[in-house]
Amino acid sequence: MSCRQRAFTLVEAAVAASLLLATCLAVSAVLGTATKADGAARARDGLEAILTGECRRLAALPYFDDGAGSGTPVGSPVPASLLSEVFPWARPELDTGDRWFVDDLGGDDAGTFVSTVEVGGVRVRRDAVFLVDERDAARHLGVADLDGWDCTSGARPPATSLAVTVDVSARGRSVSRTMVFTALRPSFEPSPQVSAG
């Protein structure tokens, strides 16, 4: 009585190895994509945390302190007011590399004050404009309306409403939020969204 044993042929072994390799590559691609998605979500969460912290910090500041004068240096850790932090002047001759007034009369950004800071290796940019009316964030004061205003001069602000767009960015990702402040109270535009989960 003889028993016949059959072995794999070279072709069958090559096909099996190819299927195993294709399966390993597919699993590796899925794991790589999941890891990248998880890293992107963590990075976005980190940017959102910095954005929320900056928005809360700005909302906690008083709108304007006319008694501050020039006693608080630009960029000091404890600004005297919201205006001294995000819109201290409308005078281009005072501009620095990280804080400037946009006085281009032909552009849509004319009348905007831009400031940039770095928080934990993340760039935070704030664009502030005085609003004609707090209910219409699209209409803001222009260069002629501001006429060289400076928060250290003791002069009253040119408007009682200010829109501030805060943009937080790092490694090609960014998140932003626009807030509308008034001399009476801050409000967030749009309202923060509650995430499920």
C-alpha positions as CSV (number, residue, x, y, z in Angstrom):
1,M,0.0,0.0,0.0
2,S,1.5,3.3,-1.0
3,C,0.5,6.8,0.0
4,R,0.9,9.5,-2.5
5,Q,2.1,12.8,-1.1
6,R,1.6,16.0,-3.1
7,A,3.9,19.0,-2.5
8,F,3.3,22.7,-3.5
9,T,4.5,23.6,-6.9
10,L,6.7,26.7,-7.5
11,V,3.7,28.5,-9.1
12,E,1.4,27.8,-6.1
13,A,4.1,29.0,-3.7
14,A,4.6,32.2,-5.7
15,V,0.8,32.9,-5.7
16,A,0.5,32.3,-2.0
17,A,3.4,34.6,-1.3
18,S,1.9,37.3,-3.5
19,L,-1.4,37.1,-1.7
20,L,0.3,37.3,1.7
21,L,2.4,40.3,0.6
22,A,-0.7,42.1,-0.8
23,T,-2.6,41.5,2.5
24,C,0.3,42.8,4.5
25,L,0.6,45.9,2.3
26,A,-3.2,46.6,2.6
27,V,-3.1,46.2,6.4
28,S,-0.1,48.5,6.6
29,A,-1.8,51.1,4.4
30,V,-4.9,51.1,6.6
31,L,-2.8,51.3,9.8
32,G,-0.7,54.2,8.3
33,T,-3.9,56.1,7.3
34,A,-5.4,55.6,10.7
35,T,-2.2,56.8,12.4
36,K,-2.0,59.9,10.2
37,A,-5.7,60.6,10.9
38,D,-5.1,60.2,14.6
39,G,-2.1,62.5,14.4
40,A,-4.1,65.1,12.5
41,A,-6.9,65.0,14.9
42,R,-4.5,65.5,17.9
43,A,-2.8,68.4,16.1
44,R,-6.2,70.0,15.4
45,D,-7.2,69.5,19.0
46,G,-4.0,71.2,20.1
47,L,-4.7,74.1,17.8
48,E,-8.3,74.3,19.0
49,A,-7.1,74.4,22.6
50,I,-4.7,77.3,21.9
51,L,-7.4,79.1,20.0
52,T,-9.9,78.7,22.8
53,G,-7.4,79.9,25.4
54,E,-6.5,83.0,23.3
55,C,-10.2,83.8,22.8
56,R,-10.9,83.4,26.5
57,R,-7.9,85.6,27.4
58,L,-9.0,88.4,25.1
59,A,-12.6,88.2,26.3
60,A,-11.4,88.6,29.9
61,L,-9.7,91.9,29.2
62,P,-11.6,95.2,29.7
63,Y,-12.5,96.9,26.4
64,F,-10.5,100.1,26.9
65,D,-8.6,101.7,29.7
66,D,-8.1,105.4,29.0
67,G,-5.9,105.8,32.1
68,A,-3.3,103.3,30.9
69,G,-1.4,106.0,28.9
70,S,1.9,104.7,27.7
71,G,2.7,102.8,30.9
72,T,2.1,99.4,29.5
73,P,4.7,98.3,26.9
74,V,3.6,96.7,23.7
75,G,3.2,92.9,24.1
76,S,3.5,93.0,27.9
77,P,2.2,89.9,29.6
78,V,-0.6,91.8,31.2
79,P,-2.2,94.2,28.7
80,A,-4.1,97.1,30.1
81,S,-7.1,96.5,27.8
82,L,-8.4,94.6,24.8
83,L,-7.6,97.6,22.6
84,S,-4.0,98.0,23.8
85,E,-3.5,94.3,23.0
86,V,-5.2,93.9,19.6
87,F,-5.6,97.5,18.2
88,P,-3.2,99.9,20.0
89,W,-2.8,102.4,17.1
90,A,-3.8,103.5,13.7
91,R,-0.4,105.1,12.9
92,P,1.8,103.2,10.4
93,E,4.9,105.0,11.7
94,L,4.6,102.9,14.9
95,D,4.5,99.6,13.1
96,T,6.9,96.7,14.0
97,G,7.5,93.4,12.4
98,D,4.9,91.6,14.4
99,R,2.3,94.5,14.9
100,W,1.1,96.7,12.1
101,F,-1.8,98.9,10.9
102,V,-3.0,98.3,7.4
103,D,-3.4,101.7,5.8
104,D,-3.7,100.8,2.2
105,L,-6.7,102.9,1.1
106,G,-7.5,100.6,-1.9
107,G,-7.7,97.2,-0.1
108,D,-10.5,95.5,1.8
109,D,-8.2,95.2,4.8
110,A,-7.7,98.9,5.1
111,G,-8.3,100.0,8.7
112,T,-7.3,96.5,10.1
113,F,-4.7,96.1,12.8
114,V,-2.7,92.9,12.6
115,S,-0.6,91.4,15.3
116,T,1.2,88.0,15.5
117,V,2.5,86.2,18.6
118,E,3.9,82.7,19.1
119,V,2.4,80.4,21.7
120,G,4.2,77.2,22.3
121,G,5.7,77.0,18.8
122,V,2.3,77.9,17.3
123,R,1.7,81.1,15.3
124,V,-1.3,83.1,16.5
125,R,-2.5,85.9,14.2
126,R,-5.1,88.5,15.3
127,D,-6.8,90.8,12.8
128,A,-8.8,93.5,14.5
129,V,-11.2,96.1,13.0
130,F,-13.5,98.7,14.6
131,L,-17.1,98.1,13.5
132,V,-19.5,100.7,12.3
133,D,-22.3,98.6,14.0
134,E,-21.8,95.6,16.1
135,R,-24.7,93.8,14.3
136,D,-22.9,94.1,11.0
137,A,-19.4,92.6,11.2
138,A,-18.9,93.2,7.4
139,R,-18.8,97.0,7.8
140,H,-15.8,98.4,9.6
141,L,-14.2,101.8,10.0
142,G,-11.7,102.8,7.3
143,V,-8.4,104.6,7.5
144,A,-10.0,108.1,7.3
145,D,-12.3,107.2,10.2
146,L,-9.4,106.2,12.4
147,D,-7.2,109.3,11.6
148,G,-4.1,108.3,13.5
149,W,-5.9,107.1,16.7
150,D,-3.6,105.8,19.4
151,C,-4.8,104.0,22.6
152,T,-2.0,105.6,24.7
153,S,-3.2,109.2,23.9
154,G,-6.1,109.0,26.2
155,A,-8.5,109.7,23.4
156,R,-11.7,107.7,23.3
157,P,-11.8,104.8,20.9
158,P,-13.2,105.6,17.4
159,A,-16.0,103.0,17.9
160,T,-17.5,100.9,20.7
161,S,-17.4,97.6,18.8
162,L,-14.4,95.6,17.6
163,A,-14.2,92.4,15.6
164,V,-11.2,90.2,16.2
165,T,-10.4,87.2,14.0
166,V,-7.9,84.9,15.7
167,D,-6.1,82.4,13.5
168,V,-3.9,79.7,15.0
169,S,-1.7,77.8,12.6
170,A,1.2,75.3,12.7
171,R,2.6,72.8,10.2
172,G,0.1,73.6,7.4
173,R,-3.0,73.4,9.6
174,S,-5.0,76.3,11.0
175,V,-8.2,77.0,12.9
176,S,-9.8,80.4,13.4
177,R,-12.6,82.2,15.1
178,T,-14.1,85.7,14.8
179,M,-15.3,87.4,18.0
180,V,-17.2,90.6,18.3
181,F,-16.5,92.7,21.4
182,T,-18.3,95.8,22.6
183,A,-17.5,98.2,25.3
184,L,-20.3,96.6,27.2
185,R,-19.8,92.8,26.7
186,P,-18.0,90.3,24.5
187,S,-19.9,87.9,22.2
188,F,-18.7,85.1,20.0
189,E,-19.5,84.9,16.3
190,P,-20.5,82.2,15.4
191,S,-21.6,80.4,18.5
192,P,-19.2,77.6,19.6
193,Q,-20.4,74.2,18.3
194,V,-20.9,71.4,20.8
195,S,-19.4,68.2,19.6
196,A,-21.2,64.9,20.2
197,G,-19.2,62.2,22.1
